[in-house]
Amino acid sequence: MGLTKQYLRYAASAVFGVIGSQKANIAYVTLRGGEKGRYVAVAACEHVFIWDVRKAEKVLILQGQKQEVTHLCPSPDGVHIAVGYEDGAVRIFSLLSGESNVSFSGHKSAVTVIRYDALGARLVTGSRDTEVIVWDVINECGLYRLKGHKDAITQALFLKDKNLLVTSSKDSFVKWWDLDTQHCFKTMVGHRSEVWGMVLLNQEGRLLTGSADSELRAWDIRYLQGGQEVGEPRVKKVKGLLDEDDEEEEGLDESPEERILSCEKAGSILRESRDRVVSMTTDAKAKVLACHGTDTVLEVFTVLPQAEVQKRRERKLKKAKKKAKSQGVEEAVEPVVERKLGDEIERMANIKASSKIRSVDCLLSPSGEMKVALLLQNNTVETYTLKATEKSPQANKTARLTLSGHRTDVRTLAFSSDNIAMLSASSETVKVWNRSTLQVIRTMACEYALCSLFVPGDRQIIVGTKSGKIQIFDLASGRLLETTDAHSGELWSICLSPDQRGIVTGGADKTVKFWEFELIKDQEAGQNKRLTVKHTRTLQLDEGVLCVRYSPDQRLLAVSLLDCTVKIFYTDTLKFFLSLYGHKLPVLCLDISHDSALIATGSADRNVKIWGLDFGDCHRSMFAHDDSVMFLQFVPKTHLFFTAGKDKKIKQWDADKFEHIQTLEGHHREVWCLAVSPSGDYVVSASHDKSLRLWERTREPIILEEEKEMEREAEFEESLAKGEEPVVPGETKGEAGPAGKKTIETVKAAERIMEAVELYREESKKLEEHRAACEAARKQLPPPKSNPILIAFGNISPSRYVLDVIKKVKSSELEVSLLVLPFSYVPDLLSLFSRFIQDGVDVELVCRCLFFLLRVHFGQISSNQMLLPVIDDLRSNTISKVQEIRDLLGFNNAGLQFLQREIEGKEDVMFFADATGRFEEKKRKRKKRERAVLTIT
């Protein structure tokens, strides 16, 4: 048997070059009790980056998995942050450790909004699948799913004092939900187009909504009790015997939505921007409102306190009375002052950002300083401060995060000859990165770059631009040495000659030009010499050139043209040698193997063809990507090559065996280019998602059969999870439903529970047989052998093993896993639960499983005579055990409260209060007094 070829796996090493992804919002966070307004959290593809805006450096990375981040929401206590993903999952990370212990899976598509309640105990999430889910953060499980909207959810807000939720959607409706009964009791239909954002103001007495026009609509909320306003005296009607029917009719006429609250339009504020609202936000106490559209202007409004509004109204009333008196109007007629929304919400300032704004977050300190963080569309984060106490405050830019990424897409990449430096170039800058630290070494302004390379010696770099110029940069000084007009159209491709004495360029002007390196005297640097390129030869062609490559032996030159062919020429004489035709669309990339034997071409027709360079015969045509093949490069000294496609994937291929080796998945948009290091150990790729990704060759071998098997398994698991949702017997399709979703994890958890119950059955049967054998033999026989699984778990009992398996199921997936179980396993579980409760083992978890199974399988359980004694035991045991636990919790709670009062009394310290806020308040008052004393003296 011949030796098999061994392939080594390339694994993701790092994501860099992205400052903030456009899919998610920006949020202020606090780290380890640090100062507020110093750290911001932004999405970076599938990760979350925490930036220190003062130092402009990354301080924490919250590692994601595969899906892109779509929403961020810090918890009220500042210790956690909830992260929503493209596939509908939500994970809660600790900002102290950077790890995620809680994950929820309930939505079918991207999470669009996440919001905590005031205590941080509940979480509401909205999605593009039009559904809203409320989660219990402490118990790590879903409470219920609310259905009613017809389009993606844009905002969801808890009301602090009432158990109510308000949601807005792109279906133009704002819905009010009563969370006690889980139904929508009011739908506001006052918008003509999508509702893109909303905020609550005036101690939740006013709702402000932003739509697709330049109007911010305000709605006054009045809370009712039984159809009357809160605080209004209730008039009890004295009824006679015959009045009963009339009252019933009146009760029927009363609108059910007017029993909780009423919403009336209070007016509107006009924004300066004409386009739709992109996002709206307020500070924690809703004193300041910030909103923006799709342009570069952020509009900031101040919400005046009620006392200030009242003062202004009184002042206006006094003026009106004075005016009426001067005009000789009778005093008996009281002048009316019209209430305007503009008197309550005033424009504070406009902040002009350097690019279009994607998202905003703001903070208001007790001293009146407002901090604003902006995530821009061009991969930039900017922060501003303004004094809210001033009459006409001016915004000051305090920080701008730009160094760690490009403003536009990276179109070309290159490695230095020592594998240490990496070059990336976009439409505005060239950046050189250190591969090991991923830090930017140099940033140089350039024209729109399309191709690039390191000059031998790695001291200079050459960039080919969209305007057809060659730009040479010096790395040591970071300055532009020379700009040479090379082509009259785009300079699409540049290639270093194998003898390292020159370069060849190909452009859209139908020419291939040859250049030699020369050293000339540098006018700026005195006696020192600098590098330049000298044009030596020109090859004229019939079509525009897309790509040029030398063969490593420098015998041949391959040129791909717009007529979908690749022409091969002799380098020395420029005579035509071969024409490679077969692609249906233009060849966008090509490369030649190290031994000059093979040429691989990638085309916009999604195919890769491998040709022999001796006769120009096509060895194999392979369907490589689901979209255009954008880049192709051989791994040095091998016949393996990488391709990058618009389908977001990078693939590795074997040009000898014509086999697909592995797929590198990670990018979330089209991959424009890649570069393989000279050693072949590293691959760097650039994408439309603004990220650069480094892939590293590991020592792990790839077995192709296993890879294919794993791909098939992944496809099967995906189809299994996408199957029909399990139906809960007796539940109708209404506004509310269960929060969980069937996933591959829930199916696997259900399988593990079924296997554990089957093992329990087998062991129980063995014990019964052993007992019967002992009775028949009338003597004690040796016990049967335990199951190896039980021995591996420390020789535990079968019933304990079942409980351990249930405990290992994630809290958020427990209900859906139990829902998938067939009823044949339920009787065994009920008898086990009865035993666990009797022994007082994990009563809380067991009760949760028990109540869910009883609710789901109520009909079958109640009709089964065999289960009556089990149910009777459960009834008596469960009530007594739960009462014991409640008593214990109540006792502990009372004890802790007593200790708190004792310590507060002794040390005069308020526990669990915002001590820092009080300290700042005292400090401010002291400074005020000192200033007053100084002015007096």
N, C-alpha and C positions, 0 to 999 in steps of 0.2 A: 504494500500500500504506500502511495506517494505521500510526501509531506504536505500537509494542508497549510494554506497561507494564513498567517495570523494578523488580524487587524486589532489596533488599539483604540479604545473609546476616547472620544473628545467630550469633555464635560464643561458645563458653564462655570466660569471662574469669577466673573464680575460684570456688573452693569454700571456704566459711567457715562458722562456726557449729557445726562438728563438732569435738569434742575427741578422741574415740576411738570408732570404730564397734564395735558389739557382735559382729560376725561373727568378728573375729580376736582374738588374744591381745595382751598387753603384754609388752615385753622391754626390759631394760636394755641400753644400748649405750654405747660410748666413742667420742668424736670427737677425732681428731687428738691422741691421747695424753692427753686430758683425764682428770679424776678419775673414778673408777668410782662409779656411783650417782647421777650428776648428770643424765644424759640418758636419756630413755625413748622407745622407738619404739612407736607405736600406729597402727592402720589408720584411715584417714579416707576411707571409701567406696572409690574406686579408687586413692587415693594413700596414702602412708605419711608421717606427720608425726613429726619428731623434736623433742621438747619439752625445754627446759631447765627442770627442775622448780624450781630455785632462783629463777630470774628469772620463771618462769611465762610464757615466750615461746617461739614456734616458731623453731627455728634452722635447720631443713632440711626440704625437701619432696622426697620421692622420687616423681616423677611417674609415675602409672599410665596405662593406656589407657582401656578401657571397663569391664572386669570388676572386680567388688568384691574387695578383699583378704580372704583367709580365714585366713591363718596367717603368722607372722613367726618367723624364727630367725636370730640373729646368728652369725657364724662364730667359731670358737675364738680366732682372732687378733684379733678385734674390728674388722677392716678392712672386712668385707663383711656384708651382711644378705641372707638368702634370703627371698623373698616369694612366697607361694602365692596363686592367684587362683581365682575362682568357676568359670572354664571349665577348670580343671585345669592351667593353665600355671604355671611357676615362673620367676621372674626373680631374678638375683643383682645387687644394687646395691653400688656402692662408697660407703662412708660418708665418703670423702674428697672425691670429686667429685659424688656424688649421682646418678651416671649408671649405667645398666645395660648391660653388654656381653655378658652371658651369659643365655640364656633356654632353657628346656627345655619341651617340650610332649609329654606322654605320657598324662596322665589324661583321662578322658571327662567327669568332673564335678569338683566343688570339692575343692581340696586341704585336708585336715583336719590333717595333721601333717607337719612338716619337721624333720629332725635331721641335724647334721653328725657325722662321726666325729672321733676325738681330734685328728687332724692337719689336719682341714679339707679333705682331698683328695676325700672322697666325701660324697654327700648322699643321704639316704633320704627318700622322700616317700610318704605314704599319702593315700588319697582316699575320697570317698563311693562311688566305683565299686568298692570292696572290694579294690583291687589296691595292691601296694607296688612302688615302682620305686627302684632304686639307680642313682645318676648319678655319673659321673666329672667332678668340677669342673674339674680341670686340663686334661683333654682335651676338655672341654665336650661330652660325649656320654653317652648312656644305656648302662648296662652290661647290666641285665636287669630283667625284670618278674617279680614273685613273686605267684602266684595261689594262693588257698586259703581266704581268709576269705569269709564269706557276707554280711557287712554292713560298714558304714563303718568305716574304720580310726581308732582313737582315739589310739594312741601307737605309736612305733617307737623303739627304742634300740639303738645299736651297743655291743658289748662291746669294751673297749679292747685287751686283750691277745689275745683270740681273734677269729678272723674270723667272728663270729657276730652274728646280729640277732634281737631279740625284738620281736614286734608284738602289740598287743591290739586288739580290735575290739568292736563292738556285738553281734556274734554270740555273746558270752560266752566266747570262746576266747582263750587266749594261745598264740601259736605261736613256736617257736624255729626259726631258719633257719641252715643251714650255707652261708655265702656262697662257699665253695670249690667246692661241688658244686651250689649253688643249689637246694636242696630243703629241705622242712620235715621235721626229724627228731624233733620232739616237739610235741605239742599238749596244753596243760594245760586240763583240763575241770572244775576245782574251783569254778567260779562259776555261780551260778544265774541271773544276769541280765547285762546289758551290763557290760563292763569299760570304765570311763570314763577311767581314767588309771593310770599305773604309773611307778615310779622304781627305780633300782638303788642299793643302799646297801652299806656294809661292803666297800669295794674290789671291788664287783661280786660279792660273795658272797651277797647277799640281794636278793630282788625283792619290792617292796611294791606291791600292786594295790588300786585303789579301784573299788567297784562301785555298784550302785543302792541298797545298804543302808548302815547306819551303821558297817560293819565294814571296816577296812583289813587285808587278809590279807597275811601275810608268808610267803615261800617261801625256804628255804635252798637255794643252788645249790652243788653239788659237781661239780667238773670231773673227768672220768674220762679214762683213756687205755687203750683196749682193754678196757673193762668194769671197770677198777679205779680207785680214787681216786688223784689225783695225790699222789705222795709215799709211797704204799703199796708195799712191796717186792713185786716180781713173783715168784711161785712157779712155777718151770718144772716141768711134769709130765714125768716120764720115761715114755715110751710104748714099748710093744712093737710087734712087727710086726702083731699082730692088733688093736691099739687104734685104728687109723686111722678105721674106720667110726664108732666111738663118738664120736670127737672131732668128726667132721663133723656128727653129730646134735646134739651139744652146741652147736656153732656156730650151727646152725639155730634152736635153742631160745632163744639169746641175743637179747634185744630190741634192734633196731637203734638205738632212741632212747637206750638206756643206754650207748652206746659213747662219747658225747661229754660228756654231763653228766646229773646226776639232780637233780630238784626235789622237795623234801619240804616240806610245810606246817609252819611253825615257830610258828604261833599267829596271833593277830590283835589289833589295837588298836581300841577302840571310840571313835568320834567322838561329840562332843556333838550334832552335827546329825543329824537323822533322815532327811533326804532324800539323794539321790544325790550322789556326788562330781562336781563340775563340772571341777575341774582340780587337779593335784598337781604340785609342783615342789620341787627342792632347790637348794642353792647349788652352786657348781662342784665342791667337794670332798665333797658329800653329807654335811655335818655337821648341817645343819638341814633339816627337812622342813616345807613349808607346804601345806595343802589346805583347800578350802572347798566348800560345797554351793551350793544355789540361794538361800541366805539372806544375811544381812549379816555373818556371823561368819567370820573367818579363823582356823583352828586351826594353831598353830605347835608343832612337836615338835623336840626335840634328839636326835640320834643319838649316843649315848655311844661314845667310842673303846674299842677292845678291851681296853686296859690297865685302864681304869676299870671296865669290866664284870667283868674278872677279879678286881680288888681287892674289888669288892662281893660277888662270889661267895665269895671267901676269908673275908670278914668274916662272911657269913651262915653259912658252914661252921663257923667258930670259935664263933659263937653256938649253932649246933645241937649242937656237941660239948659245950659248956659246959652246955647244957640237959640233954643226955643223961646227963652225968656227975652232975648234981644229982639226976636221977631214978633214978640207980643202974643205968643200962643198962651192959651189958658193953662194955669198950673194944674188943673184937675186932669188934663190929658198927660199921661206918663209917656215920655219918648221911648221908642223901641230901638234897641241896639241889636242889629242882626248878627247872629253868631256865625263866624267864618272859620273855616278849617285853617286858613293861613295864619290866624292869630294864635293857633295852638301848635302848629308844626312850621317852623321857619327854616328857610335855606341858610345854612351856615357857611359852606364853601364848596368850590369845585376843585377837584384834584385832577390835573392833567398828567396821565401816565405816558411813558415813552412808547407804548405800543397798545394794541387792543387788549382790554381787560377780560380775563376769563373768570376770575373769582375774587371775592373780597372777604376779609374778616377784620373786626375792629375791637378795640378795648378802650375803656374810659377809666382812667385812674381817679382816685378820690381828689387829687389836686386839680382835676379838670383838664389834664393833658390826654388827648385822644391819640391812640396809636392805630395805624391802618396798615394792613399787609395786603398787597395785591399780587395775584398770580397772573402773569401776562401770557398772551397767545404765543409769544416768541421765545418760550423757554427761559423766562426771567422772573425773579421775585423782587418786588420793590416794597420798601416800607417808608411810611411818612408819619410825621407827628404834626399836630396842630392844637393850639390852646382853645378849648371849647368855651372858656370863660371870657375871651376877648370879643369885642363887638364885631369885628370883621377879621377873623383869623386867617392867617396865611399858612399853607401846608409847606413843611420843610422835608425834603427827601433825606432820610437818615441812613438808608442802606440800599444796595442794589446787588443782587447775586447774579453775576453774568460769567464769571471767569471759568466755571466748571462745565460749561457747555456752549454749543453754537446756537445762534439765533435762528438759523434755518437748517434744512436737512444737509447732512454730510454726504457729498457726492463722490468723494475719493479718499482712499486709505493707502498707507504704505508703511512698511517696516524698515527700520535701519538694518545695516548689515550685521550688527552685533546683537540683534533681537531685543535690545533694551528700549529703544525709542520707537514711538508710533506717531504717524502723521495723519491728521484728519483735516479736510478742507471743505468749506461750504461756500455760500454765495458772498460771504462778507469777511471771513477770517480763516487763517491757517493756524491750527494748534498742534503743538508737539507735546506728546504725553510720555511720562515715564511709565513703562509697562508694569513694573513691580509695585509702585506706590499709587499709580493711576492719577497722579497729580499733573497739572499743566506746567510744562517747562517754559514754553514760549507761546505767545499769541501775537500774530501779525496780520494786519489788515491786507486784504487782497481783493481782486476782482472775482467774479463768479467762477469758482474752480470746477473743472470737470475731470482732471487727471493730475497725477503728481508722482514724484519719486524722490528718493534720497540720492544725492550725488555721491559717487564713491569717496569714502573718507568720512561720510556722515556729518560734514561741516556745513553743507549747503543743501537746500531743497529746491526743486524745480516744480512749478505749477503751470498747467495748461488751462486757459480760461475760455469762457463762453464767447468772448470777443475775438478769439483767435490769437491771443498773446501768450508769450512764454515769460513767466515771472521767476526770477532767481532771488532767493532769500538767504541771508547769512544767519546761521543759528546762534552763534556766539553773541552777536550784537542785536539780533532780532530785527534787522533793517532790510529793506528791499534794495538789492544790489542793482538790478537791471530789469527793464521791461522791453521785450523784443516783439515786434509785430511779425508773427509767423504765418498766419493764415487769414484769409479774408472772411471766413466763416468760423463756426465753432471748432475749437481744437479738441476733438473727441478722445484722442488716444496718444499716449506717449510711452516710449519703450527705451530702456537703456541698452546700448550695444553690449554683447557678451565680452568684448575686449575692454569695456569700460572707458572708452575714449570719446564717446559721443552718444547722441540720442537720435531717435527717429520719431517724427510726429505725423499724425494723420488728421485731416480736417474736413469740414463740410464743403470746402472749395475744390474738391475732387483732386487734391494733391497729397502726396507723401513727401515730406522733406527730411533731409539728412543734415544733422548738425554735429560739429566737433567742439569739444571743450577747449578753451584757451584761457591763459592767464594774461591779464592786461593791468597796467598801472591804475590803481584806484585814486581818482582825483580828490575824493573826500578824505581818504586815510593816508595821504602823503605818499611815502615810498612803498607802502605795501601794495601787493598785487591782489587782484580779485578775479573771480571766475566769470567767464562770459561764454556764449555759444556762437559759433561761426557757421553760417549756412554753406553747405558744400554741394549738395545735389538735390534735384527735384524729380519725382516720378509723377507724371501726369496720368490721370485715370478718367474713365468715362462717367463714373458715379461718385457720390459723396462717400468719404471714408468713415467708417464707424470704429474700427479697431485695427491696430498694427502690432505685430509681434515678430521678433527675431527668433530664429531657431538657435538653441544654445551653442551650436558649432559655427554660427554666424554665416552659414552657407546660403540659407534661404530667408525670405521675408514673407510673412503671411499678412494679407490685407483683406478685411471684410468690407463689402460695399453695400450700398443701398439696393442693389438689384438682387439681393438674397444670395449672392455667391461669395466665395472666398477665393481670392487669386493668390497664387504662390509665385514669387519672383526670385531670381538669383540675386544675391546681395551685391556681388561685385560688378556684374554687367547690367543689372536691372532688367534682364530678359525674362519673358514670361515662361513659367515652368508648368504649373498645373492650375486647373480651375475646379473648385469643389462646389458642386451644385446639388441641391436636394432639399434645402430648406424652403418652406412656403412663404416665410416672412424674413425680414433682414436679420443677419447674424449680429447680435449685440455684443458678444464677447467670445474670445477664443484664447487658447493657450497651447504651447508646444511642450512635450515632455522633455526631461533632462537629457535623454539620449537622442533627441531629434528624430525619433521613430514615429511618434504619434502626434496628431493634432486633434484637439477636442473643440467643438464649436457649440455655442449656446445661442438660441434664437428666440425671437418674439413669438414663434409658433409653438413654444413650450417644450420643444424637443432639444436633446443634446445628441450630436452625432460624433462618432469617433472615426477618424480617417487615418490611413497609413500615409506617411510622407514620401514613401519611395515611389508609389504608383498613383496616389490620390484616390485609392479605393475606400469606400465606406465600410468599415468593419461592423459597426452596429449603430442603429438609431434607437434612442431610448426616450420614452415619454418621461420627462424629468420633473416638471412642476405643473401646477394647475393654472399658472399664469406665466407671463414672459420670464425667460431666464436672463437675469440682469448682469451676472458676473460669473466668471469661471476661472479657476486657477489650480494648477497642479501642485501637489505637495512635493517639495524639492527631493530629488534623487529617488522618486518612486513613480509608479504609474497610477497612483491614486489622485483624485482631484475633487475639489469642492465646487458646488454651484450654489448661487443665491437667486431667489426668485421673488416675483411680486406676490406670491402666495404666502409670504411671511416666513418661509422655511429656508434652511440651509441644509444641503444634502451632500454626503460623501459617496463617491463612486469608485469602482475598480475598473480601470480602462482595459485590463487584460481579460478579466472574466466577465465584464459587462454586468456587474452586479451592484445593486444599491446596498451600501454598507450600513449607514446610519443617517438619521435625520436630527438636526439640531434645532429644536423648537424653543422659542423664547420671545422672538420679536412679535409685536402686535400690529405692525403695519408692513408695507412693502420693504423688502431688503434691497438697498440700492447697490451696495458694493461690499467686498470683503478683501482681506489681505492675509496671506499665509506667511509666517515668519521664515527666514532663511533656514532655520534648523528644523522647521516642520512641527515644532512643539506647540505653537500658538496660532490661533486664528482670531482676527478681530473683524467685526462686521458692523455696518451702519444701516440704520433704518429710518423710515418716515416717522416713526414714533419718537424721534430725536435722541434715541439711545444708541450708545456704542456698547457692544458686548464682546468680552474676551472669553475665548474658549481654550481650554488647556488639554493637551494630550496626557492621558493617565496611563497607568501600567495595567489597567483592566482589559483583558482581551474580549473581543466581540465574537460570539458564535452566531453565524447568520441564521441558522435554523431556530435558535432560541429567540432571536430578535423578531423573526417573523411570527413565531408562536405568541410572543408577548403582545405584538401588534394585534393579532387576531383576538386574544383574550381581552385586550382593552376595548376593541370594537364591540365584542359581545357584552361586556359589562356596561358599556355606554348604552347599547340598545336595551339591555335589561332594565337599567334605571329610567329609560325614557318610556317604559311601558305604561299601561293604564294605572292610574292612581287607585289604591285600594279603597273600596266603598265601605263606609261605616254604616252598619244596619240601623235603620230607623231614623237616620239623619237626612233631612230634606236639603235640597240645594237652595239655601237662603242667602242672606247678607253675610252671615258668619259661618266659619268652618274651622276645621283643625289647622293648626299652624304648620305642622311638619310636612315634609315632602319625601316621597320615595326616592332613595338614592342607592347606589351600590353598597354604601356603608350600612344602610338600614337592612338591606337584603342579606348581607353577610352576617350582621348581628343576629337576625332572625334565624339564620342557618345554624349559628353557634348555639343559640338557645335550644333549638330543636335537637341538635346533637347531644347537648348536655342532658336534656330530658330523656332521650333514648338511652343514654348511658345509665341514668338513674333507674330506668325501667329494668335494664339488663341486670344491674347489681341487685335490685330488689327481688327480681326473679331468682337469682342465684341464692340469695339469703333464704328465701322461702323454701327452695329445693333442699338447701342444707338443713334447715329446721325440720323439714319432713323426713329427711334421711336420718337425722338424729333420733327423732321420735320412733321411727321404724326399727332402728338398731338398738334403741333404748340405752344409748351411751353417747357421750360427747365426741363427735368426729372433728378432725382438724378443719379449720375454717377454709372456705374457698379462696383462691388467689385473687388479690385485688387487681383492678384494671390498671395497666401501666400509666395511664393518664393521671389517675388519682395518686399513684405513687410519686409521679413527677411533681405533683402539686403539694407534696409533703404528707402523703398518705391520709388525705382528708376524706370525709364521708361523701357519698354521692349527692346527698341533699345540699351539703355545703358547697360542692362544686357547681351545682346549678345556680346557687345564689352568687357565687364569685363571678360566673359568666354574665349574669344579669348586671352586676355591679360594674363590670368593665364596659358595658354599653354606654356611650355618651348620653348624658342627661337629655340633650336636645333631640336625640334620635330614638329614645326609649319607646315612646308611644307608637311611632310608625313601625318600629321593629316588632312590637307586640301585635300590631294590627295585621301584619303579614302572616303571623302564626296561624296554621290550621286549627280548627276547633278540637281536633283529637288530642292536642297537647294541653289544652286548657284544664281538664279535670285533674291531671297530674300536678300542674302548677298550683291549682287552688288548694289541693291537699298539702302541698309543700308550704304554701303561704300560711295556712292554718298552723302548721307546726312552728314556722319561724316566728309568727306573732305570739304564739303561746310561750315560746322561749325568750321573747323580747329581743330578737336578733334583727337589726336594721329595719325597725318597724316603719319608719317613714318611707323608705324606698319600697318596701313590700306593700304597704297600703296604697301607694301611688299606682303600682302595677295591678293590684287587686281591684281597685275602683275602676280603672280603665277597662280591664277585662270584663268586669261585671256590666259596665255600661255598653260595651260593644257586643257581647254575647248574651245579653239579658234573656232573650227569648229562648235560646237553646238551654241555658243553665236552669231557668225556672221550670222548663218542661221536663228536665231530666230528674227522675226520682232518685237515682243513685247519688246525686250530689246534694240532696236535702240535708243529711247529717253534717256534711262538710260546711255547707252554708250556715247551718245553725251554730256550729262551733266558731266559725269566723265572726258571726254576728256578736256573740257574747264576748269572745276574746278581743276582737278589734276595738270595741267601745271602751273596755276597761283599760287596755294598753295605751290607747291614744289619750285617754283621760290622764293616765299616769305621766305621760310625756308632757302634756300641756301643764300639769301641775308643776312638774320639774322646771319647765321653761319659765313659768310665772314666778316661781320662787327665786330662780337665778336672776331674772330681770329686776325683781324687787330688791334683791341683795346688791346688784350693781348700782341701782339708783341710790340706795342708802349710802354706799361707799362714795359715790360721786358727791353727794351732799356733804358728807363728812369732810372730804378732802377740800372741797370748795370753801367750807366754813373755816378750816384750819389755815389754808394757805392763801385764801382770797383769790383763787384762780378759777376762771370760767372754763370748764372743759367743753370740748366739741363746739367751740364758737370760733368765729373768724377773728382770732387775736391780732393778726397782722393789720387787718382793716381798722380795728380800734386803736392800735398803736399809732398808725399813720394819722388818724383823726386827731389824737391827742397832740402829736408832733406838730401838725398843722396849726392847731389852736395856740400852742405855745409860741410858735414863730410869729403868729398874728399879734399876740400880746407883746412880744419883744419889739416888733416893728412899731406898734402903737406907742410903747414906752420911748423908743428912739425918736419918734416924731415929736413927742411932747417935750423931751429934753432938748 
